[in-house]
């Protein structure tokens, strides 16, 4: 048993041992710190020595470089002095040559003056001889000089007119072949690099229904629901015998899209009454506005055009719901932008301007059903208001020939617009348009003298004219084709281009008995 006194003694002993251990540990740390300090002082001294040596080396290098630079400058100065001396000598030689030439020119001038005097005397003698010879020729030919001149001019005019027509035809044919070959190559390259899907759209939308009984709920009691729907959307809702479907009809594509989204929401929700219809239509309008903004931004991003005004982006998005002969106008604008960029790259002109003009060329179609005027003019006006460049504005205004194209970019927009519109399956033309085009082509062809028969083929994209060989020669056939082309361009409206082929055939038939 440990007594209290023994416990206190043991505690004191333990405390002393702890203090001794702590002191020993602290002494070890102090010695380690002193050794580390001495080591660091040694490294610092070595670093100071190295720095002093580096400074000496840098000073030596700087002195050597300064000496080299001075020697180089002295050598260059010596070379320049030699060059200046050589140039001075050359100038002195040229001055001597010029002095000699000046003396020669003075001598030649004196000789020329003498010869001019001789020529003047000879000319006077020749004029007197010419008058005498002319009088003798008039006496022998019994014809005055004016009469002879008129006769010769008439004969020469006949020959020159025929030769000029033949030469013009040859030059024009060669130029056309070269231009057609180059243009076809450029267009082919542009079309190969542009792949935009072609779709056709209509002026109606079909909304499927889950069951036939939904038609009665859409109509409502005494037709109040359908009347409210047509009032809020401005679109005709046609409920016919089509099983499990209704039709939305209207020429405003944006309103038709709002009506389609609203009707789908109503059918899905099942609650159909005038108050609910108004609420859903307003929500659908906000969805379509958001979709228009997204479509415009996506089009600008896909075309790679930057710095487009926000209002123009919104108008581009509106073109998503606009069609032209069944072709979606926004996709058409993107295709025209890609084609313009590709052709501009081949021709070496401004690719950025051509692409921008191609994307915005149909901008006016987003406004032409709300504002009076041609879409080219309206598009140019919007582009001008939103700060577009004059090149882009001119290309928009001239892409349908309302203005004379004055830049390569404007011509490229015209060509790309025609290519996109005339591609197979791009647009849908009503039957009556084809018939009118065929009748107009044949009417224009028959109005020219010497035409025997004419045939409009390929849905009005080509007309073949057979002429009477005894009334129209080869050169006249060429002029006739050009005149028909001019008349067709003035009087008819058509997408793409129309080929005019004039055929002149002479047959010699004999019978051997």
C-alpha positions, 0 to 999 in steps of 0.5 A: 500500500502506497502511503500519501508521502510516497505518492507525493515523492513519486509524483515529484520524481515523475515531474522531474523526469518529464522536465528533463525530457522536455529540456533535452528535446528543446535542446535538440531542436535548438541545436538542429535550428543552429545547424540549419542556420549555419547551412543556410548561411553557407548557401547564401555565401555561395549564392553571393559568390556566384552572383558576383561571378555572373555579374562579371561575366555579364559585364564582359559579354556586354563589353564584347557585344558593344565592341562587335556592334561598333565594329559592325557599324564601322564596317557598314558605314565604310560600305555605305561610303563606298556605295555613295561614291559609286552612285556619285560616279554613276550620276556624273556619267549619266550627266555626261550622257544626257549632255551628249543626248541634248546636243544630238536632239538639238541637231535632230530638231534642226534636221526635222524642221528642214524636212518639215519645210520640204514636206509642206512643199511636197504636200502642196504639190500633191494637193494640186495633183489630186485636184487635177486627177479628181477632175479627170476621174469625174470627167471619165466616169461621168459621176461626181465624187459624192455619187461615187462615195455613196455608191462605194459606201452602199456596197461596202455596207452590204458586205460589212453588215454580212461579215459583221453579223457572221463575226458577231455570231461567232464571237457570241457563240464562243463567249456563250460556250466559255461563259456557260462552261465556266458558269456551269462549273461554278454552279455545279461546285456550289450545288455539290457543297450545299445539301439542304433538304427540300420539303413542300408545305400546304396551307392546312394543318391536320390535328389528330384526335384520340377519338370521334367523340372529341369532335363534339367537345371541340364543337361545343354546345350550339357550336360555341367552342368552335366559334370561340376558337376561330375568333381567338385564332383567326383560323378556320376549324373544319370538322368533316368526316375524316376519322379522328382528325380535324383540319385547320385552314388559313393563309397566315402560317403563324396563326395556323401554327398557333391554332395547331398548338392550342388545339393539341393542348386542348385535346390533350387537356380535355377541358374545352370551353371559351375561357380555357380556349382563350387561355390556351391560345395566348399560351400558344402565341407565346410558344410560337414567338419563342420558337420564332426567336430560336429559329432566327438565331439557329438560322444565323448560326447555321449560316455563319453570319455575325452582327445581325440586328435582333429585329432582323433575327426575329423576321428571319425566324418568322420565315420558318412559317412562310412558304413560297409555292410550297417551299419553306422560305427560311430553308430557301434563304439558308440554301441561297446563303450557302450557294452564294458563299460557295460561288463567291469562293470560286469567283474570288469575291467577298464571301461574307457579303454574298452569304449575308445578302443571300440569307437576308434576300427574302427578308421582305416576305416576313412583312409583305402580307402586312405591308403593301409593296414588293418583298424585295423593296420591303426587305431592302428597306428593313435592312437599311433601317437596321444598319446593313451595308449598302452592298447587302441592301442593293443585293436584296433590292435587285434579286428579282430584277427590280433594280439593275444589279451593280455588283457581283454579289447582287448577281450571285444572289439572283443566280442562287435564288433561281437555283434554289427555286428551280431545283427538282422538288423545291417548289410546287407550281399549280397546273394553271400556271404551267398551262398559262406559261405554255400558252404564253411561250407559244403565243410569243413564238408564233408572233414572229415572221418566218415561224412555221411551228413551235412546241413548248416542252418540259413544263414550259422550261424549253421552247423549240421553234421551227422556221421556214428555211426560205424566209429565215437564213442561219444568221436570221435564226440566231437573231430570232432566238435572241429576239424571242428571249428578250420578249419572254423576259419582258412579258412572262414571269417564270422561275429558273430559266427558259431555253429557246431553240430555233431549228432551221432545216433545208431538205432537197428531195429528188426521185430517180425513175 
